[in-house]
Amino acid sequence: MKQLLNTLYITTEGAGLRKDGENLVAENDGTVIGRVPLHMLTSVVVFGAIFISPALIGACAAQGITLVLLERNGRFQARIEGPVSGNVLVRRAQYRASDAPDEIVNSLILGKISNQRSVLMRALRDYGSDYAPEAKQALETVVQRLAHMLASISTYTFPADTLRGMEGDAAKLYFSVFDHLIRSPDAGLRFTGRSRRPPLDPINALLSFLYTLLSHDCRSAAESVGLDPAVGFLHRDRPGRPSLALDLMEELRPILVDRLVLALVNRRQLRAADFDVQDSGAVMLTDDARKQVLTAWQERKKEERKHPFLDENAPLGLVPYLQAQLLARHLRGDLDTYPPWFWK
């Protein structure tokens, strides 16, 4: 269990939550693993099969504490609330902000480009001496161009459409040198460019699969704090598209997904033989490889990093939920701006 932003996260499978006086008590195998006064909480988020006593459910409802139930993989199941909810106010603020999204789009893109640049800089720091001169020069050039973009976005106020164009340019730059980050000798694991529907090579298949998992987490995060996952800021509204979930995942893609892809390939945990080519040309993970990737994804989410805004360590798997809460607080007027998550 971990408490962040007045939200208690319970991730221990088989744990039980009960009310003891005016406290929430978490137990596992008969041992108390945590005790938190109810007045310190605004919400409780549980992952997987976790027992919640009826007395605790009633106490939370009476005190305005939201209970959020997620599947083990993070997929949203339900919210349990008392009769008074502020969700309608948050959503109305979200809808108003979506009509003038420049400020939030600015923050989202700052986070994404900064994290893309950090991935490239980490590669140069760790393996710079191993690169051929032309590859090293290409990486350094993109790092510099991304730095210029960040400086412009931080200095000037751009409309959302201009920012969207800059985000697209940054993505093209980033992926133009992504193949240099792949150190596997397997000739079948090269990257020549981003392809989505369908992915046409193993690296794109891996990226697309993990991006889908991240989007599910971000959608659950948005729903867990009462936001409408269909109404975004960076991504325009489109029927059936979870635009806000796609917004939330943008700044997290480079760190949670791209670095995991590179780790799986560079450590030779995945080889070209772990992918199948369909008659349509689409490339997909084999069943065994998919299981391996899912295990690595869950392990990745357990890793802890210091949250730059909260100045507190948190598992990477909770970052989408923390960012959704920060966005909701900004929309409510509790924060002047939405603080993106920067990886260092």
URBEL-V961578 format. One record per pair of residues at least 6 apart in sequence whose ideal C-beta (glycine too) atoms are under 7 Angstrom apart, sorted by the first residue. I is the first residue (numbers start at 1). GAP is how many residues later the second one is. Records with the same first field share a line. If there is no record, write none. Layout:
# URBEL-V961578
I = GAP, GAP
This chain:
# URBEL-V961578
1 = 7, 8, 9, 11, 25, 32, 33
2 = 7, 312
3 = 33
4 = 306, 308, 310, 314, 318
5 = 317, 320
6 = 34, 35, 36
7 = 35, 36, 38, 318
8 = 16, 28, 33, 36
9 = 36, 309
10 = 7, 16, 34, 36, 37, 40
11 = 36
12 = 16
13 = 35, 36, 59
14 = 14, 35
15 = 11, 12, 13, 35
16 = 11, 34, 35
17 = 7, 9, 33, 34, 35, 36, 39
18 = 7, 35, 37, 38
19 = 34, 36, 37, 40
22 = 15, 16, 17
23 = 12, 13, 14, 15
24 = 12, 14, 17, 32
25 = 7, 10
26 = 7, 8
27 = 6
38 = 21, 25, 27
41 = 24
42 = 23
43 = 22, 23, 25
44 = 16, 21, 23
45 = 23, 25, 179, 276
46 = 23, 24
47 = 23, 25, 27
48 = 23, 24
52 = 15
57 = 10, 23
60 = 7
61 = 19, 20, 21
62 = 20
64 = 18, 20
66 = 13, 15
67 = 13
68 = 11, 156
69 = 8, 9
70 = 6, 7, 150
71 = 6
74 = 142, 143, 146
75 = 141, 145
76 = 143, 144, 147, 148
87 = 139
90 = 136, 137, 238, 241, 242
91 = 135, 136, 137
93 = 238, 239
94 = 133, 134, 137, 237
95 = 136
97 = 7, 136, 234
98 = 133, 134, 135
101 = 59, 132
102 = 57, 58
103 = 234
104 = 129, 234
105 = 55, 58, 128, 129
106 = 47, 57
107 = 230, 231, 233
108 = 125, 126, 139, 142, 143, 232
109 = 44, 54, 57, 58
110 = 40, 43, 44, 230
111 = 140, 229, 230, 231
112 = 55, 138, 139
113 = 33, 36, 37, 57
114 = 36, 228
115 = 136, 139, 140, 227, 228
116 = 30, 54, 58, 138
117 = 26, 29, 30
118 = 225, 226
119 = 135, 139, 140
120 = 19, 22, 23, 57
121 = 22
123 = 16, 58
124 = 15, 16
128 = 8
131 = 49
135 = 45
138 = 39, 42
139 = 38, 41
142 = 31, 32, 34, 35
145 = 28
146 = 24, 27
149 = 17, 21
153 = 13
164 = 70
175 = 18, 19
178 = 13
179 = 11, 12, 13
181 = 81
182 = 7, 8, 9, 80, 83, 84
183 = 83
184 = 81, 82, 84
186 = 85, 86
188 = 14, 84
189 = 13, 14, 76, 83
191 = 10, 12
194 = 10
195 = 9
196 = 12
198 = 82, 83, 84
199 = 6, 9, 83, 84
200 = 81, 83
201 = 82
202 = 70, 73, 81
203 = 58
205 = 70, 78, 79, 80
206 = 55
207 = 50, 54
209 = 76, 84
210 = 47, 50, 51, 87
211 = 42, 46
213 = 84
214 = 35, 38, 39, 42, 43
215 = 27, 30, 31, 34
217 = 103
218 = 27, 30, 31, 102
219 = 10, 23, 26
221 = 27, 99, 100, 103
222 = 7, 22, 23, 26, 102
223 = 6
224 = 97, 100
225 = 99, 100, 103
226 = 102
227 = 17, 97, 101
228 = 16
229 = 13, 15, 16
230 = 7, 12, 13, 14
231 = 6, 12, 13
232 = 11, 12, 14, 15
233 = 14
234 = 13, 16
235 = 8, 11, 12
236 = 7
237 = 6
248 = 72, 75, 76
251 = 89, 90
252 = 67, 68, 89
255 = 88
256 = 44, 60
260 = 36, 37, 40
264 = 6, 29, 32
269 = 23
270 = 19
274 = 11, 12, 15
275 = 8, 9, 10, 11
276 = 8, 10
277 = 6
278 = 6
285 = 8
300 = 16
301 = 14, 15, 16
302 = 13, 15
303 = 12, 13
304 = 9, 10, 11
305 = 8, 11
306 = 6, 7
307 = 7, 15, 34
308 = 33, 34
309 = 17, 30
314 = 8
319 = 22
323 = 18
326 = 9, 12, 13
327 = 11
329 = 6
330 = 7, 8
